[in-house]
Amino acid sequence: MAESLMANSDPTFVAVTTPAAGYAVGEVIQLPDGRAGALRGQTAKTTGQQAAFSVQAKVTLTKGTSLVILKGAPLYWDRSAGSVTPLKAVAGADFFIGVAVADAAAADIIVIVDLNVEPYYTVDIMRDLTDTVVSGDATVVRNAGYATLKIIATSEVEKCDIMSIHSVPVTIPFIVEGRAAVYEIGSGAAVDFNIGIANGTHATDAGAITESVFLHFDDALDIKAESDDGTTEVAATDTTVDAVDDTYFDFAFDCRDLTDIKIYINGVRVLSGSTFALGDATGPMKLLAHIEKTTGTTTGELRVAKLAIRATDLAA
């Protein structure tokens, strides 16, 4: 026998034997290698039949009508709902399915997905080189899959941050994606958390950074949003979305139009009546997670599982 024989010359599909339950037209499954597969053809498959599942293709799939999906975003298949979601579940049987080929509004019921394609991030705070500046007894600890920024009960000025060394200019469109969780929020107005993008960091006060777009917390689980481009500032404004203690939330900043940045939390746009902007910023912009306190024994802990930028030459 030859050392190798071609088993399947077409890498765009995987053939499987249909189980007793059968396969419906267009059914989506997770294959043994972990990839997503979409049934080819317009005919359902019954027990014992060979079924071809596409693993490299652009397919139209159903989505929930409450969530916004941005072009290029990683997507997951929600088995229980039988639809695509941009949110990565902590528990359950959801699996990665690909990236969005186009934007999908909240009211849309379909989205085009490039199967099994992963996004490439221009800057990724969990992958790339970072700087960390710490004052007082604050700490930054890298763990498997996340980083912990923490201030402790010592009554002193404390601050710690993680900032990407790499940056993006304000001359190109980009999208920021993040996943974070508040594990301790403290009990006094002296404690502030900020996560997002900025043109630098600050030794004591993230609010003094001249150019930024942040999600912001101060002594409560209320998620606030703010921006400053050096000319126009939108002060920290309550999004009316609250973080859940010890629970990760997803967020995105759509910066493809720097004069009208759109902010999303868990797939839903927030503060659509506010105009967040970096239109007058000079940049470049870096990823930044920053926590601080001015005094007192209150504590704080922010965990960051994702903070990344996807740059693009396409503004829409």
N, C-alpha and C positions, 0 to 999 in steps of 0.2 A: 504494500500500500504506500502511496505517496505520503510524504511528510505532512502535506496539507491538502485538503480538498475544500473547494468553495461550497459552503453550506447554503448561503443566501447572498447573492451578489447585490441585493438592494438593501442598503443600510437604513432606509427610511421607514421600515416597518418590522414588526416582530410577529411571527406566526405562533398561535397558541391553540390548544384543543379546547373547544367550548365545554364548560362544566354543565352539570345537571340544570342549573338555574337558567342557562342560556344567556345570550347577549342581545340587548335591544339595539336598534339602529342608532349609531352615533354614541354608544355607551363609552364612558371614560373609566379606565381601570388603572390600578398601579401594578406594574409588571414586576416580576421577581427581582430584577436588578434595581428597583426603586424608581425607575422612570415612569412617567405618565404615558398612557397609550389611548388613542381614540380609534374606535372601530371604523374600519374603512367600509365603503359601499353603502348601499341603501337597502340592504336585506338583513333582517335579524338572523342570529345564529342559534341553532339548537344543539342539544347534547351531542358531543362527538364530532361535530363539524370543525374544520379548520377555520380559524378566524384571524384576519390580518389587522393588527393594531398599528396605526401610524405613530412613530416616535419623532419624526422630523417633518413637520408640516405646520402651516398656519391654518388654524381651525376656529370656527365661530362657536362660542360656548355661552351658556346662559350665565347671568350674574344677578345678584340681588339688586333691588331697585332703591336701596337706601345708601349705597356706598359709591363714592367716586373712585375711579381708577385712572391713574396717570400713565401716559405712554412710557413704555420701558420699565414699568414697575414689576417686581416679582409677584407672581400670583400663585394661589394655592387652590386645590380642589376640595371643597367642603362636601364630604361624602353624604352627610345627613341632609343637606339642603339640595344636593345635586346641582351645584353651581360654583362659579369662580368667586374667590374673595381675595382682596389684597392683604388681609390680616392673617398673620401666622398664629394659629391656635397653640396654646401651651399644652393642652391635653386633647386627646381625641385622635381620630384616624385621618385627618386632613394630610394632603401631601402636595409637594411642589409640582406645578404643572407647566410653568414657562413664564414668559414676559408678555406684557400687553403690547400689541402692535400699534394701537391707537388709544387716545383718550376715550373714556366712557363716563358719561354724566350719571348723576345719581338716578335719574329717571330711566336711563337705558336698561334694557333687559338682556342685552348681549354684549360681548366683547370679543375681539379677535386676539387669539393667543398664539404665540410662536412656541410650539411644544418643546419643553425640556431645554430651552435656551435660558441661560442665566444672564442677568445684567452685569455689565462691567462698570465698576465705580472708579471714577477719576481719582478721588481721594476717599480713603476709608480709615477712620480713626482706630478701628480694631485690627486693621491689616498693616497700615503704613507707619512710618516713623512719627513719633509725637514728642512734644515737650511737656513737662510737668513742673509747675512751680508751687511750692507748699510753704505756708507760714504757720507758726504756732505748732500745735500738736495735730493738725489736720493730716490726713493720709490719703494716698491714692494706691489702690491695690489692684493688680491685674489678676483676674481669675479665669477659669475656663469658660469662654463665651461671653464674659462681661467684665466691666471694670467698676470698682467701687470707690466713690469719692465720699469721704467721711470727716465730719468735725465732731469733736468730743466734748465732754462736760467741763473741761478746763475753762475758767473764766478769763478769756483773753481774746484778742483779735486772731481769728483763724481764717485760712483760705487755702483751697487747693483747686487744681484744674488739670484738664487734659486738653492740649491744643495740637492740631495737626501741624506738622512742619510744611507739608505740601499745601498749596492753595490754588484757587481758581481766580482769574481776573474777572472784573465786572463788565467785560466786553463781550462775553458769551452767555447764552442761556444755560441754566442748570437747574437741577432738582435736588433738594436735600431730603434724605430719608433717615428716620431715627426710630429707636425703640428704647424706652427708659422706664424706670420704676422708682418711686419714692418709698424708701424703707423707714426713714425717720424724717419728720418734717420740723421738729422742734416746736416750741410754744411761744416764741417771742419774735417780734418784728425785726430783731437783729439778724435773723437767718434768711439768706437768699440763695436760691438755686437758679441757674440759667443754663440752657442748653440750646445750641443752634450753630450759627455762623457769625464770625466777627473778623475785623481786620487786625485784631491783637487781643491781648489779655490785660488784666489790671491787677495790681497788688492787693487791693482791698475791696473794690467796688466795680462789679461788672456793668453797672449802670453808667459808669464814666467812660466806657469804651465808646469811641467816636462813631464807629460804623458796625451795625449788627442787626440780626434778626434772631430773636430768642423766644422760646417758651420759658416762662418765669414762674417761680413759686416764692412766696414769702409767708412763712409761718402757718400755712394752711395747704390743703390739698387742691384748692382752686387752681386750675391751669390758666395762666395769663399769657398774653402774647404782646410783643413789642418790637419796634424797629427804629433804627436811627441811621440816616445816611450822611450825617455831618451837616445837613441843612434842615431837614424836616424830621421830627421825632414823633413817633406814636408811642405814648406812654403805656406802661404795662396795663392791659385791659383784660378784664375777666372774660374768658371764652364761654363761660357758663358750663364748661365741661370740668368735672372733678376727677382727679386721679383717685384710684383705689389703692389704699395702703398695701404695699408688698405685691403689687400687680403691675405687670408691664403694659404700657400703652404704646401704640404706633403713631407716628406723626410724619408729615411731609410739608416742605415749603416748595411751592411751585414758583421758581424764580426765572421762568422763561421770559417773563415780562418784568424787568426790574423796577418799573414804575408802578406796578400793581401786583405785588406778591400775594399769592393765595396760600392760606395755611389750612391744613387738614389734620384732624385728630381722629384716629381710628376710622379713617376713610370718609369722614364727614367734614365739609368745609365749616370753619368757624369765623365769626366776625367779618362776614361778607360786606358789612357796611363800613369797615375801616380800610384805609389804603396803606398797607405796609409797603415800604419801598426802599430800594437802594439806588434809585435813579441818579442821585448826586454823589454817590460814593466813589471813591478812587480805588479802594481795595488795595491789594487782593484780599479775598475772603478765605478764612480758615475755619475748620470745624473746631468748636469749643464747648466743653462742659466745665462749669465753674460754680463752686459753692463757697459761701463766705458767711462769717458772722462778725459783728462789731464788738460784742461783749456778752457776758452772762454765761451760765452753765448749760444752756440748752444745747441739744445735739442735732445732728442732721446727717442723713445718708442718702445719696443718689446713686443708683446703679444704671449703667449704660451698656446695653447689649448691641446697639447699632447706632452709628452716626456716620453717614457717607454722602458723597456728592456724585451725581451723574451729570456730566457736562454734555452738551449737544450743540450742533450747529443749526438745529431746527427750533424755531421759536414757537411752533405749534405742531 
